Amino acid sequence: MPIPPADILGIGAVSGYGWSMDDLWSGLLSGSTSAEAHVGLGGRFPDPCWLARIPEGGDPEAGTTRYARAVTAAADEAIADALGRGWRPGERVALLYATTGGDRERWRQRYLEPEPDNPRRRFVEQVWTTPAARVIERYQFHGPSLVINAACTSGLHALAIGQRLLATGDATDVVVVSGDVGFDGEEIRAFASLKALVYDAPPSEVCRPLRGGTRGFVVGEGVAALVLAPARQPGTEGRIRLLGSALGNDAYHPVSIEPSFEYLIRTMDTALGHAEVTREDVDFYVAHGTGTAQCDEADTAVVEHLGKQSVAYCFKAMLGHTMGTAPLLETVITARAYSEGLLPATAAEAEAHPQLARGPMTHPGGVTAQLGLGFGGNITTAVYGDVD
């Protein structure tokens, strides 16, 4: 049964490129990754450590850490963008916040600086509900608020849940925010032991999704935000339409993908059904694109299932893998690509999959399908199209 479509009216982002959507866009068009080799990060960080790290910045009033300030900055940008496109918040604006962890910087301070000047403030800032609560208070939103963790598909999971809140009437509008900032050395070393994360080489040598020689990803930090509202509201100018979405799980393994990809493809077909389009209608495919061997096989299976007309792209080599925020960052990039008529795809070599975009290209609109995968077997798919 179709789920009513929704329009993405506003977008915002903070990334390794800087503190705005414009910084992200110009960074992608530059063709240079936002990851750098960092030295002297302290603690148990590898030294040097390749990381796409959000630079210092943001509004000091929004919080004492980059994490807190970045969440507020991305939400502010998305809301301002939506207001500029004619959005008028309804009575029950929901706030869905997706993340794979709380304020890691604050958690580290909890153990490395056990006697803070203001323990109450430090405790409140490290609670995982606080970033969303600050945005809600700032704008006086009174719809439901959820913190969503579906591992590395968390941001796309939140978007799909947002579409359902609108469909049921539990929310008049939805602000979706996803943030993962402040990874520590222990986490990076532990993830590297799974042979997925690589910290001692640049993304150009490591993360090559749908290309030869790929072996994993470099980690990144990022926050993405968007405003979702029922489609075709009078006076609004949406950037892109969310036609359909679906949630699933392969029920296979805590950290591996079920090798037949049956449930992954089934979830994609469910989203296409909700969107009332066929796989032959899909012009673009946003790959999960972590660069691991398993993910590459999964993305290849989906590309082949969709058909030879689909152009594939992904951005983790440029942004680093920003965990739960990664798919939502790719959603806001896709939304801007529709608005700009330009897709800032990463350059690819001859040995790449024949359907992988070879570099920046004209974006004529059409239908886009997106895949998100997360530890624990989590699967999310979404389908986008042009705004009427």
Secondary structure, 3 states (H helix, E strand, C coil): CCCCCEEEEEEEEEECCECCHHHHHHHHHHCCCCCEEECCCCCCCCCCEEEECCCCCCCHHHCCCHHHHHHHHHHHHHHHHHHHCCCCCCCCEEEEEECCCCCHHHHHHHHHCCCCCCHHHHHHHHCCCHHHHHHHHHHCCCCCEEEECCHHHHHHHHHHHHHHHHHHCCCCEEEEEEEECCCCHHHHHHHHCCCCECCCCCHHHHCCCCCCCCCCECEECEEEEEEEEECCCCCCCCCEEEEEEEEEECCCCCCCCCCCCHHHHHHHHHHHHHHCCCHHHEEEEECCCCCCHHHHHHHHHHHHHHCCCCEEECCHHHHCECHHHHHHHHHHHHHHHHHHCEECCCCCCCCCCCCECCCCEECCCCEEEEEEEEHHHEEEEEEEECCC
